[in-house]
Amino acid sequence: MAFLTSHTSHTSHTSHTSHTSHADYVSYSGQDASPLLAEGLIASQTGLNHWELDGQRRPLFANPIVEDRKGFGGKDQLITSPRRRFFEMEAEPRAYVCHAELMTLLDIDSTVDTSSADVVAEAKLVLRNKARPTLLTLQRPTYKLFRAQLDLVHEMSKERRERYVEILPQVYPAHAWWAQVVGLRPDRHRMTLEFLDAALNFTCSTVFRLKQLFACPRPFEYTGDLQPMLMTPGHDSWPSGHATESFLIARVLDSFARQDDARAKVDAALFEVAARIAENREVAGLHFPADSAAGRILGDTLGRLVLWHSAGGQAKVELKSREFLPSKFYANDTEPRAKPHLPNEVSDFDKDYGGTTLTDVVDPPVPTQPYMQWLWEKAQQEWA
């Protein structure tokens, strides 16, 4: 689900097989072991014998690195600036570091159904700080509601022929759709893509945990007549992962791209794309509308949390306490009390879900080494 790793189809580098320097570099970095290259490096190191000069250890590079941490400073010592070393890491280990930081933000408190000790009826996403405010309350829809929505899913399946050209590429992160709206490019927005990757990894960990807790079957498990056009993923249905990810991406990209008078148009377009991606999963027969409705509010909530943690007031987002209660959201088992505001007001979640701004949470705590803040600052510069 990661943006950067999904660019492996761009084989312009790997297709230049005559450029063996690329392959040698990969082997030297330890990704692919090459006995022949290792023998050559050993021979070179032995033959050159350049470790000492005039009886003293010589620096490896022309510009010696100097230690700048308190207590370690001294002549000819090494720099170990955490920020500098962070950006000198490869993207993959940097992503692990960011994921570990984000996973410290939330607790998930769950309440089981009184009629069944192993079924979760409600889960709360609680901010892990001294006040422990609840960011989002999710109540599990009833089986009656899911069954009632089967007719909606079946009716939407009639659009598969028209939409399959969208549905198939959107199985993976739909970066082409986001690029179409805000001009996202891997060469110009590398740090933005890394920031999105970190946010998505955090989101996936959260949404899969919720799916497991609520254990809501997929539409095909109710009836074989739906015949999904894709293989159904091997995890539960509610809330929708694609909806959650898409609305998170829309919220995060909105914070980067909204810089001028066209802000409202960018805002609407991003959230329209997110809604379309979510709906396409319903058309494919993989999700109920209720799955997308919950994913919509979950994704926006997690997007706000990531931005608040990484950028504080600079991201211009508010943390809100929200809830998705099927009994309040749906007037009956199939129709929302108010149609989701599409397309002109799609981002106005409070009209559909309600929400109270958290006034007791002003500034996020700053970690000793704020990796996500560093990454956000780099990403923000790409849009300046």
N, C-alpha and C positions, 0 to 999 in steps of 0.2 A: 504494500500500500504506500510505499515511500515514493516521493517525487523523484529524487535523484537516482535511486536504483532502477526506476522505471525507464530511464533513458538508455538502457542497455541496447535497445534496438537501433540507436544511432551508432552504426558500426563504422563511421568514417575513419576512426583511428585504427580499429582492429583490422579493417579491410586493407590497410596499407602494409601488406605483409613484407614488402621490400624494405620497409623502415625498421630494420632489426634492432635499432637502438631502443625502441619502445619495449620490445620483448626482453631485451637485456635488462632494462631498468626494472621491469616487473619481477624478473628472476632475482635481481639483486635485492629488491625490497622484501623478498621472502615469500611472495605470493605463489610463485611456481619455482620449485627447486630445480636448478640446472647444475649437474655435476661438472660439466665442462666449464661453465662460467666460474664455478667455485674454485676449480683447479687453477684457472687463469688468475683469479684474484689473489689466491694464496701465493702463487709464483711471483706476482707483481709485488706483493707486500714484502716477501722475502728478499727479492732482488734489489728493490729500491732502498731498503733499509733506512727509511727516512723518519724513523720514530724519534731519534735523538739528533741534536745539532749542538756541537760544542759542549756535549755532556749534559744538556738540559732538554727537557721535554718541549717540543715545538708545537705551536697551535695547528690544528687541522685546517683552519680556514684563514684567509688573508686578514680578516677582521676578527680578532679574538673576542669571544663572548665574555662579558663581565657580569658577575653575580651582583644583583641589586636588591636582594632581600636583607632586612636588618639581621645582623649577626653573622651573615655569610660574606659580607663585602670584603674585598681584598684584591690585591694586584693579581692579574692573570687568572681570576676565578671565573666560574661559569655563570651566565645569566639563567635564572630559573623563574622569571616573571610568569606567574600563572596565566595571565591574559595572553601574553605572547605565545607561550607554549600551547595554550588551548587552540589558537588559530594555526599553529604549526602541525597540529595533529591531523591525521587523515579524517575524512568526513565520517566514516563509520564509527570509530571510537568516540568521536566528538558527539555523535548522535546518542550513544549510550550514556554519556555523561549528562546530556541535557534531559534524557528520559528519566534518569535517576533523580534529577532535581525536581522535575515536574511531578513525579509520583509521590513526593512528600507533601503535596498541597491539599489532598483530599482524603477524607474517610468516607466510607459508604456504610451507613447504619441501616439495617434492614429489620423489618417486622414480619413475622410469619403469619400466614392465614390461620385463624383460630380453628378452622375445620380440618386443616392438614398441616402437620408440623414441619413438613419438608417443602412447602410452597410459600414463597415470599409474596406477601400482599402489597408491601410498600417499601421503598428504599429512599433514603435521604442522602444527598451529596452534601457533606458537611465540610466547611473550610477548616483546615487543621491549624487553628490558632487559639489564642486564649479565650476569645469570645465564642468560638465555634458556631458561627451563624450557618444556617441551612441555605445553600444556594438553590437547590432544586429538590422538590418532592415528587416522586413518581409512584403512582398507584397502578397496579396491574389491571388491565382490562379483563372483563369476565369472558368465559367461553361463549356465553350468549352473544356478546358483542362481536367477537371474532366470527362466529357462525353467521351472524346477520350480515357481515361485510363480505362474505363469500360471493354474493351476487354482484357486488361492486367489482370485485377482482375479476370475476368472469366477464362482466360487461367490458371492462378495460382491456381484456385480452384481444378484443376485436381490433385494437390499434397496433398489434404487434407487427403486421406487415409494413405499416407506415413508419414505425419507430425502431425497427431492429437495427437500422444503420447507426442509430445513437446508442441503443442498449448494449450492443456487443463491445464497442470500444470503451464504454463506461464501466465495464466489469472491473477494470483497474482504475487508478486515479485519473480523472478526466482532465488532465492538465491542458489539453488542447482547447477545451471549452473555457477554462479560466484565462488562458492566454489570449483567446479571442476577445475577451472583454477588456482586460487591462494591459495587454501587450507583454505578458509574462514570458521571459526568455531565459534559458539556462546559462547563456553567456553573460547577460547583463544582470541577472537577478539570482546569482548563485547562493548568496547568503539568505535571501528571501526563501528560496526553495529549501534550504537547510532548516530555516525556522519553521516552515510549514511541515517538514518531515518530523521535526521534534514534536510539534503540536499534534500531528496525526498519530504518531506512536503512542503518545499519552492518551489520546482519544480512543484508540483501538483497545488499549489495556482497560480503559474505563468501561467502554460499551460492551466488550466481551464479558466482563465481570457482571454487568447488569443483565445481559442476555442469560447467563448461566443462573443467576439468582431467580429471575422470573420464569424461566423455562417455558416460554410460550411456543407452541408448535407452529410450523410453517403452514401456509394455506394448503399445500398438496397433501398434508397429513389429515386434513378433514375430508377431502374428496379427491378421487383420481381423475375427475372430469376437467380439472383446470389445466393439466398437462403443461407445466412451465416450459418456456422455450430455452431455458438454460438449466444446467445441472444445479439443483438446489444446494446452497452451501451447507456444510456440515456443522452448523451451529443454529441456535434458536432465533426466533423471528423478531421479538420485541425487546427493545426498540431497534429500528432499522439502522444498521451500521453505515450504509451509503448515505442515508439522510443525515445522520449525525456528522459524518466526515464532511459532507458537502456544505452544510450550514456553518460548520467551524471554519472551513476554508473561506467561505464568503465573508464571514465576520473578520477574519484576520486580513485578507486581501483588501477589504474595505478600509481598514485602518491605515494601510500603506498607500493605497491609490487615491484616496480622497484628499486632494490637495488644492482644488480650485472650485470655480463656480459650477463645474460639471459634476460635483460631488453627488448630488441627488440621483443623477442619471446612472452613475457608476454603481451606486448603492442598489438601485432597483434592478439593474442588469445582473449583478452578482447573485442576488437572492432569487431572481427568476431562474437562473441557471441551476442553483441548488435545488429549487423546487422541482424543476424538470427532471433532474437526475434522480431524485427521490421517487417521483411519480413513475418514471420509466421502470423502476424495480417492481412497482405494482403491476404495470402493464405486462411485464415478463412473467408474472405469476409467482413471484418470490416473496412478496410482502403484502400485508393488509394496509389500508389507509391509516389505521391507528398506529402502525409501526412507524410510518413516516411522520405522523403528527408528533409522536414522542421524540423521534430523532431530531426533528426540527428544533425543538426547544432545548434538547440536550446539547446539540451541536453549538447552538448560539451561546448557551451558558458556558460550555467549556472554552469556546473561543474568547469570550469576555474574560474568563479566569486566566487564560494563558497570557493575554495582552496586559491585564492588570498586574500580573506577577512580573512580567518581563519589562514593561514600560511605565508602570504606574500611571500618573496623570497625563503623561505625554501621549498615550494612546487614545485618550478622550473616550473611554468606555466606563460605564458604571456597572458595579456588581449589583445584581438584583436577587431577591429571594422570590423564586417562582414555584409553580406547581403544575403538574399535569394530572388532573383528576378526571378520569373518563366520565364519571357521573355528572360532572359540571361542564365538561367540554362538549359532550354529545347531548343534544336535545332528545334523541332517541338512540337506538343502537347503531345507526348508520350515518346520520347527518350531524355535523358539528352545529352547535348553537348559532355560531356565526361562521360563514364561509371564510377560510383563510384569505387574507388580504392579498390577492394576486390580480394583476402584477404590480400595480402602482404603489401599493402600501405593503408589499410582502415583508419588508424588514421591520414593520411595526408589530413586534411580537406581543406587546402589552395589550393590544386590541383583541388578540386571540386567546392569550393565556393569563393575562393579568401579571402583576409583578410589583414588588415593593423594593425601592432602592435601599440598599444596606447602608445606613448612616453610621453604624458603629465600626465600619471597616474603612479607614481613610487611606493609609499607605501600606503596601505590602512589605513584609519583613525582607531585608536585603541579606542574602546569604553571604558568607565570608568570601566566596568566589562566585559571583552571580553570572553563571554561564549563559543563561537565557537572556539576561539583560545585555551582555556583551554581544550576543548573536543578534538581538533585536536592533541594537545600535548600528551594527554593520548592515543589516537588511534595510533599515530606514534610510541609510545613505544612498542606497541604490535607487531610491525614488525621489531624491532631492532634486 
